[in-house]
Amino acid sequence: MADAIANGTQVNLTEMAVGDANGAHYDPDGTETALRNERYRNVIEQSGVGHQHQVMTQMTIPVEHGGFFIREAGLFDDEAI
């Protein structure tokens, strides 16, 4: 994402996923291609680039899919689906 923003390359973000990382904290190293324990995935409702090139996305998790701590999140583009 940082390279795409810096180079002005278009990335079509389509989905966002969240998970509980199997109940344990971990420090991602940037090579991950999936969540450790994905609990919910849906289309991105809104996205944009904010202050200092921060990527902002929004997804709603319906109450019937909740009940877990979000410890990890992932953004997926139209090439990753």
Biopython code that builds the backbone (N, CA, C, O; Angstrom):
import numpy as np
from Bio.PDB.StructureBuilder import StructureBuilder

atoms = [
    (1, "MET", "N", (0.824, -1.183, 0.000)),
    (1, "MET", "CA", (0.000, 0.000, 0.000)),
    (1, "MET", "C", (0.872, 1.251, 0.000)),
    (1, "MET", "O", (0.592, 2.213, -0.715)),
    (2, "ALA", "N", (1.926, 1.231, 0.804)),
    (2, "ALA", "CA", (2.793, 2.403, 0.865)),
    (2, "ALA", "C", (3.425, 2.682, -0.493)),
    (2, "ALA", "O", (3.514, 3.837, -0.909)),
    (3, "ASP", "N", (3.866, 1.634, -1.188)),
    (3, "ASP", "CA", (4.447, 1.805, -2.521)),
    (3, "ASP", "C", (3.419, 2.353, -3.497)),
    (3, "ASP", "O", (3.729, 3.239, -4.293)),
    (4, "ALA", "N", (2.191, 1.829, -3.442)),
    (4, "ALA", "CA", (1.145, 2.289, -4.347)),
    (4, "ALA", "C", (0.847, 3.767, -4.121)),
    (4, "ALA", "O", (0.686, 4.518, -5.083)),
    (5, "ILE", "N", (0.772, 4.189, -2.874)),
    (5, "ILE", "CA", (0.498, 5.594, -2.568)),
    (5, "ILE", "C", (1.659, 6.466, -3.035)),
    (5, "ILE", "O", (1.447, 7.512, -3.648)),
    (6, "ALA", "N", (2.887, 6.032, -2.745)),
    (6, "ALA", "CA", (4.065, 6.821, -3.118)),
    (6, "ALA", "C", (4.214, 6.945, -4.629)),
    (6, "ALA", "O", (4.657, 7.982, -5.122)),
    (7, "ASN", "N", (3.849, 5.897, -5.372)),
    (7, "ASN", "CA", (4.009, 5.891, -6.824)),
    (7, "ASN", "C", (2.758, 6.318, -7.574)),
    (7, "ASN", "O", (2.768, 6.390, -8.803)),
    (8, "GLY", "N", (1.686, 6.600, -6.852)),
    (8, "GLY", "CA", (0.448, 6.995, -7.497)),
    (8, "GLY", "C", (-0.234, 5.855, -8.238)),
    (8, "GLY", "O", (-1.016, 6.093, -9.159)),
    (9, "THR", "N", (0.056, 4.621, -7.845)),
    (9, "THR", "CA", (-0.529, 3.445, -8.477)),
    (9, "THR", "C", (-1.909, 3.180, -7.891)),
    (9, "THR", "O", (-2.090, 3.243, -6.675)),
    (10, "GLN", "N", (-2.874, 2.888, -8.741)),
    (10, "GLN", "CA", (-4.234, 2.598, -8.305)),
    (10, "GLN", "C", (-4.308, 1.188, -7.715)),
    (10, "GLN", "O", (-3.849, 0.230, -8.337)),
    (11, "VAL", "N", (-4.882, 1.061, -6.527)),
    (11, "VAL", "CA", (-5.162, -0.234, -5.915)),
    (11, "VAL", "C", (-6.651, -0.254, -5.616)),
    (11, "VAL", "O", (-7.160, 0.638, -4.938)),
    (12, "ASN", "N", (-7.347, -1.256, -6.113)),
    (12, "ASN", "CA", (-8.779, -1.352, -5.934)),
    (12, "ASN", "C", (-9.088, -2.245, -4.731)),
    (12, "ASN", "O", (-9.279, -3.452, -4.878)),
    (13, "LEU", "N", (-9.134, -1.638, -3.531)),
    (13, "LEU", "CA", (-9.466, -2.382, -2.324)),
    (13, "LEU", "C", (-10.930, -2.777, -2.376)),
    (13, "LEU", "O", (-11.793, -1.938, -2.635)),
    (14, "THR", "N", (-11.215, -4.052, -2.131)),
    (14, "THR", "CA", (-12.583, -4.533, -2.256)),
    (14, "THR", "C", (-13.129, -5.159, -0.985)),
    (14, "THR", "O", (-14.323, -5.046, -0.708)),
    (15, "GLU", "N", (-12.281, -5.813, -0.210)),
    (15, "GLU", "CA", (-12.748, -6.499, 1.001)),
    (15, "GLU", "C", (-11.841, -6.214, 2.186)),
    (15, "GLU", "O", (-10.664, -5.887, 2.038)),
    (16, "MET", "N", (-12.431, -6.349, 3.362)),
    (16, "MET", "CA", (-11.711, -6.216, 4.621)),
    (16, "MET", "C", (-12.060, -7.424, 5.470)),
    (16, "MET", "O", (-13.207, -7.869, 5.488)),
    (17, "ALA", "N", (-11.077, -7.949, 6.166)),
    (17, "ALA", "CA", (-11.308, -9.085, 7.050)),
    (17, "ALA", "C", (-10.735, -8.772, 8.425)),
    (17, "ALA", "O", (-9.748, -8.046, 8.543)),
    (18, "VAL", "N", (-11.351, -9.319, 9.454)),
    (18, "VAL", "CA", (-10.856, -9.180, 10.817)),
    (18, "VAL", "C", (-10.822, -10.555, 11.457)),
    (18, "VAL", "O", (-11.569, -11.457, 11.078)),
    (19, "GLY", "N", (-9.946, -10.695, 12.427)),
    (19, "GLY", "CA", (-9.824, -11.968, 13.120)),
    (19, "GLY", "C", (-9.371, -11.784, 14.541)),
    (19, "GLY", "O", (-9.075, -10.670, 14.973)),
    (20, "ASP", "N", (-9.317, -12.888, 15.273)),
    (20, "ASP", "CA", (-8.906, -12.829, 16.681)),
    (20, "ASP", "C", (-7.518, -13.403, 16.923)),
    (20, "ASP", "O", (-7.095, -13.513, 18.074)),
    (21, "ALA", "N", (-6.799, -13.773, 15.865)),
    (21, "ALA", "CA", (-5.424, -14.293, 15.969)),
    (21, "ALA", "C", (-5.332, -15.470, 16.927)),
    (21, "ALA", "O", (-4.316, -15.660, 17.594)),
    (22, "ASN", "N", (-6.397, -16.257, 16.990)),
    (22, "ASN", "CA", (-6.447, -17.414, 17.890)),
    (22, "ASN", "C", (-6.276, -17.022, 19.349)),
    (22, "ASN", "O", (-5.790, -17.816, 20.154)),
    (23, "GLY", "N", (-6.678, -15.787, 19.698)),
    (23, "GLY", "CA", (-6.662, -15.349, 21.085)),
    (23, "GLY", "C", (-5.322, -14.894, 21.618)),
    (23, "GLY", "O", (-5.180, -14.697, 22.825)),
    (24, "ALA", "N", (-4.326, -14.718, 20.749)),
    (24, "ALA", "CA", (-2.992, -14.326, 21.217)),
    (24, "ALA", "C", (-2.451, -13.159, 20.400)),
    (24, "ALA", "O", (-2.699, -13.062, 19.198)),
    (25, "HIS", "N", (-1.715, -12.279, 21.059)),
    (25, "HIS", "CA", (-1.071, -11.163, 20.380)),
    (25, "HIS", "C", (0.107, -11.674, 19.555)),
    (25, "HIS", "O", (0.800, -12.609, 19.959)),
    (26, "TYR", "N", (0.325, -11.058, 18.406)),
    (26, "TYR", "CA", (1.544, -11.318, 17.636)),
    (26, "TYR", "C", (1.895, -10.069, 16.851)),
    (26, "TYR", "O", (1.039, -9.218, 16.614)),
    (27, "ASP", "N", (3.132, -9.959, 16.455)),
    (27, "ASP", "CA", (3.607, -8.827, 15.670)),
    (27, "ASP", "C", (3.784, -9.270, 14.227)),
    (27, "ASP", "O", (4.702, -10.033, 13.926)),
    (28, "PRO", "N", (2.916, -8.805, 13.322)),
    (28, "PRO", "CA", (3.068, -9.182, 11.912)),
    (28, "PRO", "C", (4.376, -8.629, 11.349)),
    (28, "PRO", "O", (4.836, -7.564, 11.760)),
    (29, "ASP", "N", (4.965, -9.356, 10.412)),
    (29, "ASP", "CA", (6.229, -8.914, 9.830)),
    (29, "ASP", "C", (6.079, -8.354, 8.420)),
    (29, "ASP", "O", (7.069, -7.963, 7.801)),
    (30, "GLY", "N", (4.842, -8.313, 7.904)),
    (30, "GLY", "CA", (4.612, -7.734, 6.593)),
    (30, "GLY", "C", (4.600, -8.732, 5.454)),
    (30, "GLY", "O", (4.327, -8.362, 4.312)),
    (31, "THR", "N", (4.890, -9.985, 5.743)),
    (31, "THR", "CA", (4.876, -11.007, 4.690)),
    (31, "THR", "C", (3.591, -11.829, 4.711)),
    (31, "THR", "O", (3.415, -12.722, 3.882)),
    (32, "GLU", "N", (2.700, -11.539, 5.643)),
    (32, "GLU", "CA", (1.465, -12.306, 5.785)),
    (32, "GLU", "C", (0.585, -12.149, 4.542)),
    (32, "GLU", "O", (0.505, -11.068, 3.958)),
    (33, "THR", "N", (-0.062, -13.224, 4.155)),
    (33, "THR", "CA", (-1.018, -13.193, 3.046)),
    (33, "THR", "C", (-2.412, -13.593, 3.514)),
    (33, "THR", "O", (-3.353, -13.597, 2.721)),
    (34, "ALA", "N", (-2.551, -13.926, 4.777)),
    (34, "ALA", "CA", (-3.839, -14.316, 5.355)),
    (34, "ALA", "C", (-3.811, -14.003, 6.844)),
    (34, "ALA", "O", (-2.746, -13.829, 7.436)),
    (35, "LEU", "N", (-4.988, -13.934, 7.434)),
    (35, "LEU", "CA", (-5.079, -13.747, 8.876)),
    (35, "LEU", "C", (-4.871, -15.083, 9.566)),
    (35, "LEU", "O", (-5.133, -16.135, 8.985)),
    (36, "ARG", "N", (-4.401, -15.042, 10.801)),
    (36, "ARG", "CA", (-4.199, -16.290, 11.547)),
    (36, "ARG", "C", (-5.507, -16.991, 11.856)),
    (36, "ARG", "O", (-5.594, -18.216, 11.784)),
    (37, "ASN", "N", (-6.537, -16.208, 12.205)),
    (37, "ASN", "CA", (-7.850, -16.798, 12.479)),
    (37, "ASN", "C", (-8.927, -15.804, 12.068)),
    (37, "ASN", "O", (-9.465, -15.067, 12.895)),
    (38, "GLU", "N", (-9.229, -15.799, 10.777)),
    (38, "GLU", "CA", (-10.228, -14.882, 10.245)),
    (38, "GLU", "C", (-11.602, -15.218, 10.812)),
    (38, "GLU", "O", (-12.036, -16.369, 10.787)),
    (39, "ARG", "N", (-12.283, -14.183, 11.329)),
    (39, "ARG", "CA", (-13.610, -14.383, 11.914)),
    (39, "ARG", "C", (-14.721, -13.754, 11.095)),
    (39, "ARG", "O", (-15.863, -14.210, 11.152)),
    (40, "TYR", "N", (-14.401, -12.695, 10.322)),
    (40, "TYR", "CA", (-15.430, -12.048, 9.515)),
    (40, "TYR", "C", (-14.774, -11.320, 8.344)),
    (40, "TYR", "O", (-13.705, -10.725, 8.483)),
    (41, "ARG", "N", (-15.436, -11.381, 7.188)),
    (41, "ARG", "CA", (-14.976, -10.676, 5.988)),
    (41, "ARG", "C", (-16.202, -10.113, 5.266)),
    (41, "ARG", "O", (-17.250, -10.755, 5.191)),
    (42, "ASN", "N", (-16.044, -8.897, 4.737)),
    (42, "ASN", "CA", (-17.125, -8.280, 3.981)),
    (42, "ASN", "C", (-16.533, -7.244, 3.044)),
    (42, "ASN", "O", (-15.340, -6.947, 3.098)),
    (43, "VAL", "N", (-17.382, -6.698, 2.185)),
    (43, "VAL", "CA", (-16.938, -5.651, 1.271)),
    (43, "VAL", "C", (-16.614, -4.388, 2.058)),
    (43, "VAL", "O", (-17.188, -4.139, 3.119)),
    (44, "ILE", "N", (-15.700, -3.603, 1.532)),
    (44, "ILE", "CA", (-15.359, -2.315, 2.125)),
    (44, "ILE", "C", (-16.443, -1.326, 1.747)),
    (44, "ILE", "O", (-16.766, -1.167, 0.570)),
    (45, "GLU", "N", (-17.002, -0.664, 2.743)),
    (45, "GLU", "CA", (-18.081, 0.291, 2.506)),
    (45, "GLU", "C", (-17.549, 1.645, 2.054)),
    (45, "GLU", "O", (-18.140, 2.297, 1.193)),
    (46, "GLN", "N", (-16.441, 2.060, 2.634)),
    (46, "GLN", "CA", (-15.810, 3.327, 2.279)),
    (46, "GLN", "C", (-14.308, 3.167, 2.409)),
    (46, "GLN", "O", (-13.833, 2.417, 3.261)),
    (47, "SER", "N", (-13.557, 3.868, 1.570)),
    (47, "SER", "CA", (-12.107, 3.882, 1.705)),
    (47, "SER", "C", (-11.572, 5.202, 1.174)),
    (47, "SER", "O", (-12.225, 5.884, 0.384)),
    (48, "GLY", "N", (-10.386, 5.545, 1.619)),
    (48, "GLY", "CA", (-9.758, 6.769, 1.160)),
    (48, "GLY", "C", (-8.384, 6.899, 1.768)),
    (48, "GLY", "O", (-7.963, 6.069, 2.574)),
    (49, "VAL", "N", (-7.692, 7.944, 1.375)),
    (49, "VAL", "CA", (-6.368, 8.244, 1.913)),
    (49, "VAL", "C", (-6.504, 9.507, 2.736)),
    (49, "VAL", "O", (-6.970, 10.535, 2.247)),
    (50, "GLY", "N", (-6.092, 9.420, 3.993)),
    (50, "GLY", "CA", (-6.226, 10.541, 4.899)),
    (50, "GLY", "C", (-4.933, 11.292, 5.106)),
    (50, "GLY", "O", (-4.027, 11.238, 4.274)),
    (51, "HIS", "N", (-4.855, 11.987, 6.211)),
    (51, "HIS", "CA", (-3.699, 12.784, 6.599)),
    (51, "HIS", "C", (-2.444, 11.926, 6.626)),
    (51, "HIS", "O", (-2.471, 10.801, 7.126)),
    (52, "GLN", "N", (-1.363, 12.437, 6.101)),
    (52, "GLN", "CA", (-0.070, 11.750, 6.062)),
    (52, "GLN", "C", (-0.170, 10.393, 5.381)),
    (52, "GLN", "O", (0.491, 9.440, 5.794)),
    (53, "HIS", "N", (-0.991, 10.300, 4.342)),
    (53, "HIS", "CA", (-1.131, 9.104, 3.508)),
    (53, "HIS", "C", (-1.635, 7.879, 4.264)),
    (53, "HIS", "O", (-1.312, 6.750, 3.896)),
    (54, "GLN", "N", (-2.410, 8.088, 5.301)),
    (54, "GLN", "CA", (-3.010, 6.960, 6.014)),
    (54, "GLN", "C", (-4.165, 6.399, 5.199)),
    (54, "GLN", "O", (-5.017, 7.145, 4.716)),
    (55, "VAL", "N", (-4.186, 5.077, 5.048)),
    (55, "VAL", "CA", (-5.287, 4.429, 4.358)),
    (55, "VAL", "C", (-6.411, 4.221, 5.365)),
    (55, "VAL", "O", (-6.202, 3.641, 6.430)),
    (56, "MET", "N", (-7.601, 4.699, 5.021)),
    (56, "MET", "CA", (-8.754, 4.564, 5.909)),
    (56, "MET", "C", (-9.811, 3.726, 5.210)),
    (56, "MET", "O", (-10.152, 3.978, 4.054)),
    (57, "THR", "N", (-10.325, 2.731, 5.915)),
    (57, "THR", "CA", (-11.380, 1.887, 5.363)),
    (57, "THR", "C", (-12.472, 1.710, 6.405)),
    (57, "THR", "O", (-12.242, 1.861, 7.605)),
    (58, "GLN", "N", (-13.667, 1.387, 5.919)),
    (58, "GLN", "CA", (-14.796, 1.158, 6.822)),
    (58, "GLN", "C", (-15.566, -0.070, 6.389)),
    (58, "GLN", "O", (-15.865, -0.261, 5.211)),
    (59, "MET", "N", (-15.882, -0.904, 7.377)),
    (59, "MET", "CA", (-16.695, -2.095, 7.177)),
    (59, "MET", "C", (-17.554, -2.250, 8.424)),
    (59, "MET", "O", (-17.089, -1.988, 9.534)),
    (60, "THR", "N", (-18.778, -2.665, 8.255)),
    (60, "THR", "CA", (-19.670, -2.897, 9.383)),
    (60, "THR", "C", (-19.719, -4.386, 9.693)),
    (60, "THR", "O", (-19.879, -5.213, 8.795)),
    (61, "ILE", "N", (-19.581, -4.720, 10.978)),
    (61, "ILE", "CA", (-19.706, -6.111, 11.419)),
    (61, "ILE", "C", (-21.066, -6.245, 12.088)),
    (61, "ILE", "O", (-21.294, -5.653, 13.143)),
    (62, "PRO", "N", (-21.970, -7.012, 11.496)),
    (62, "PRO", "CA", (-23.283, -7.204, 12.119)),
    (62, "PRO", "C", (-23.149, -7.864, 13.491)),
    (62, "PRO", "O", (-22.244, -8.670, 13.708)),
    (63, "VAL", "N", (-24.037, -7.529, 14.402)),
    (63, "VAL", "CA", (-23.970, -8.021, 15.772)),
    (63, "VAL", "C", (-23.926, -9.546, 15.839)),
    (63, "VAL", "O", (-23.271, -10.103, 16.720)),
    (64, "GLU", "N", (-24.606, -10.221, 14.931)),
    (64, "GLU", "CA", (-24.629, -11.689, 14.977)),
    (64, "GLU", "C", (-23.286, -12.312, 14.585)),
    (64, "GLU", "O", (-23.094, -13.516, 14.755)),
    (65, "HIS", "N", (-22.357, -11.508, 14.065)),
    (65, "HIS", "CA", (-21.030, -12.022, 13.711)),
    (65, "HIS", "C", (-19.966, -11.565, 14.708)),
    (65, "HIS", "O", (-18.793, -11.905, 14.553)),
    (66, "GLY", "N", (-20.352, -10.812, 15.710)),
    (66, "GLY", "CA", (-19.402, -10.270, 16.675)),
    (66, "GLY", "C", (-19.125, -11.235, 17.813)),
    (66, "GLY", "O", (-19.273, -12.449, 17.673)),
    (67, "GLY", "N", (-18.721, -10.673, 18.938)),
    (67, "GLY", "CA", (-18.447, -11.475, 20.120)),
    (67, "GLY", "C", (-17.013, -11.955, 20.217)),
    (67, "GLY", "O", (-16.746, -12.970, 20.860)),
    (68, "PHE", "N", (-16.078, -11.240, 19.585)),
    (68, "PHE", "CA", (-14.661, -11.604, 19.660)),
    (68, "PHE", "C", (-13.823, -10.329, 19.681)),
    (68, "PHE", "O", (-14.286, -9.265, 19.271)),
    (69, "PHE", "N", (-12.593, -10.444, 20.160)),
    (69, "PHE", "CA", (-11.668, -9.324, 20.166)),
    (69, "PHE", "C", (-10.961, -9.273, 18.819)),
    (69, "PHE", "O", (-10.436, -10.282, 18.347)),
    (70, "ILE", "N", (-10.950, -8.098, 18.204)),
    (70, "ILE", "CA", (-10.236, -7.944, 16.934)),
    (70, "ILE", "C", (-8.763, -7.726, 17.248)),
    (70, "ILE", "O", (-8.389, -6.711, 17.835)),
    (71, "ARG", "N", (-7.937, -8.678, 16.857)),
    (71, "ARG", "CA", (-6.496, -8.597, 17.063)),
    (71, "ARG", "C", (-5.730, -8.502, 15.744)),
    (71, "ARG", "O", (-4.519, -8.281, 15.730)),
    (72, "GLU", "N", (-6.456, -8.673, 14.634)),
    (72, "GLU", "CA", (-5.811, -8.606, 13.330)),
    (72, "GLU", "C", (-6.831, -8.167, 12.296)),
    (72, "GLU", "O", (-8.029, -8.417, 12.434)),
    (73, "ALA", "N", (-6.338, -7.510, 11.260)),
    (73, "ALA", "CA", (-7.199, -7.043, 10.173)),
    (73, "ALA", "C", (-6.416, -7.125, 8.879)),
    (73, "ALA", "O", (-5.190, -7.014, 8.869)),
    (74, "GLY", "N", (-7.135, -7.320, 7.791)),
    (74, "GLY", "CA", (-6.495, -7.375, 6.495)),
    (74, "GLY", "C", (-7.340, -6.692, 5.453)),
    (74, "GLY", "O", (-8.569, -6.712, 5.517)),
    (75, "LEU", "N", (-6.669, -6.083, 4.489)),
    (75, "LEU", "CA", (-7.331, -5.455, 3.349)),
    (75, "LEU", "C", (-6.987, -6.269, 2.115)),
    (75, "LEU", "O", (-5.846, -6.696, 1.943)),
    (76, "PHE", "N", (-7.972, -6.483, 1.262)),
    (76, "PHE", "CA", (-7.776, -7.296, 0.072)),
    (76, "PHE", "C", (-8.214, -6.520, -1.146)),
    (76, "PHE", "O", (-9.249, -5.853, -1.133)),
    (77, "ASP", "N", (-7.417, -6.610, -2.209)),
    (77, "ASP", "CA", (-7.766, -5.919, -3.445)),
    (77, "ASP", "C", (-8.412, -6.886, -4.432)),
    (77, "ASP", "O", (-8.542, -8.078, -4.153)),
    (78, "ASP", "N", (-8.810, -6.366, -5.574)),
    (78, "ASP", "CA", (-9.515, -7.177, -6.549)),
    (78, "ASP", "C", (-8.642, -8.263, -7.182)),
    (78, "ASP", "O", (-9.161, -9.153, -7.856)),
    (79, "GLU", "N", (-7.335, -8.202, -6.976)),
    (79, "GLU", "CA", (-6.445, -9.255, -7.484)),
    (79, "GLU", "C", (-6.234, -10.367, -6.479)),
    (79, "GLU", "O", (-5.749, -11.436, -6.848)),
    (80, "ALA", "N", (-6.584, -10.148, -5.215)),
    (80, "ALA", "CA", (-6.336, -11.132, -4.161)),
    (80, "ALA", "C", (-7.532, -12.017, -3.883)),
    (80, "ALA", "O", (-7.418, -12.990, -3.137)),
    (81, "ILE", "N", (-8.668, -11.703, -4.462)),
    (81, "ILE", "CA", (-9.885, -12.451, -4.147)),
    (81, "ILE", "C", (-9.956, -13.730, -4.980)),
    (81, "ILE", "O", (-10.911, -14.496, -4.855)),
]
sb = StructureBuilder()
sb.init_structure("model")
sb.init_model(0)
sb.init_chain("A")
sb.init_seg("    ")
for serial, (resi, resn, name, xyz) in enumerate(atoms, 1):
    if name == "N":
        sb.init_residue(resn, " ", resi, " ")
    sb.init_atom(name, np.array(xyz, "f"), 0.0, 1.0, " ", f" {name:<3s}", serial, name[0])
structure = sb.get_structure()
